[in-house]
Amino acid sequence: MADAQVRVNGEEHAVDVPVGTSLAHVLREVLGLKGTKIACNEGHCGACTVQVDGVPTLSCITLVHAVEGEVTTIEGLRDHPLVDAFVRTDAVQCGFCTPGQIVS
């Protein structure tokens, strides 16, 4: 196990996870932020997209110990106008990959 510091949605977190643990795993299973979805787990589909310092990043293939910037998840974008636009226009389809689309 190795300690990692990660700043998510404006809050600093110390997590003790093995080296090689994905950012997506930490977000979902350690921090309880279930909005980030894991689908392909290979970085192909984009369902796991978060922002690192404003840059869309595939969290399923990003190692948490390598993250050096501010991570923004769909939970951090609750008040973003794009979320409202998706809701108003019924642009959610099944909704599974919607968080990744909005964050992108």
Secondary structure, 3 states (H helix, E strand, C coil): CEEEEEEECCEEEEEEECCCCEHHHHHHHHCCCCCCCCCCCCCCCCCCEEEECCEEEECCCCEHHHCCCEEECHHHHCCCHHHHHHHHCCCCCCCCCHHHHHHC
